Amino acid sequence: MNFGDVNLFDLASKRLQWLSDRQKVLSENIANADTAEYRARDVESFQSYLSNTEDTSLPLSAQIVETKTAWGEDFSGNNVVLEEQMMEAGSTSGQYKMAAGLYKKAHQLILAVSGN
């Protein structure tokens, strides 16, 4: 990836979209924690997401992949671990708040420089 042409607002927008997609997938995992043979999922890494959306300024949905868990699976074939999913959801929420805050501050900085 060429960082010489990075647009802060474009990058922040893509990060927020990726985090939103991830939170949706994690919430689906939590909702299906007791569904027989449900496999826990996650989204592709942010780096892969950036590579896939490099040619467009529009944020696209992240690719969903099956995640591996160290805990194995229960008798029904379900491999969702609620504690693990809740920790990931909390982490994703915090990252979203931080990215949104940085986006807001950058916008305020541009407004301050422009005299508005």
N, C-alpha and C positions, 0 to 999 in steps of 0.2 A: 504494500500500500504506500502511495506517495503522500507524505504528510505536508509537502510543500503547498498543496492545493486544498488543505482541510478547511472547511467552513464550519465554524463553531456551532452555529445554529442548526446546520444540517446534521452534524455529528450528534448533537444533543437530541435532536428530534428522532434520529434513528435509535439512539440509546433508550429513549423513553418508549418507543414502539416495541423494541426488543424486550424491555422489562415488563411492559404491559402483556405481551404475548406469553412471557414466562409465568407471570402471576396467574394468568388464565389457565395454563396447563397445570400448574401446581394446585390450583383450586379444584380442577377436575380430578386430579389424583386423590385429593382429600375427600371429595364427594364420593369417590368409588372405592374407598378404603375397605369396604366389606363386600364388594362385588366379586363373585367367584371368577377366577382366572384373569382378572384385570391386571395389566402390566403398567407399572409406574412409567411415566414419560417426562421428558424435559424438552427444552428447545436447544437448538444448535448453539455453539459458543458465540459470543458477541463478535469475535474475530471472523468466524465463518460467515456470520450474518452480514458484517461489513463487506466482506469479499463478494458475497452474492448480490448486494445492493449497490455495489460500486458504480455501476453504469447508470443509475437513476437517482434523482434527488428525492423521489417519493419513497417513504418508508413502506416496505413490504412486510408481510407476515413471516416470522421466523419458522424454519423447518422444525417439525416435531420429531424427536427421536426417542427410542426406548432407553430408559436409564438403567444402569446397573446398581444393585444395592448389595451391600455386604451382609445384610441380615437374612438373605434367602427369601423364602416365601412361606406362606401358611398352608394349611391342609387343603384349602380351596384353590390353591394355585395363584393367589393374589400376592404380589410382592411389594405393596405399598406399606411403608412404615410411617405412621402418622407423626411421630416425633420428628423424624427426618424431614418430612414434608412441611411441617409447621416451622421448623428452623429455616428452611430454604425460603418459605413464603415471607417470614419476618425479615430475612436478609434482603430479599428482593424489594420489599416495601421500603426499607431504609435506603437502598440504592436509588429507588425511584424518587423519594423525597429529596435526596441529595442532588440528583441530576436536574430535577425540576427547579430546585433552589438556584443552582448554578445558571440554568437557562434564564431564570428571572433576573438574576444579578447582571448577567451579560446584557440583557435587554435594558435594564435600568442604566447601565453604564453608557450604552449607546444614546439613550435619551438624554442623559446628563451632558454628554459631549456635544450633542446637537443643540443644546440650549432649551430643551422642552421640559 
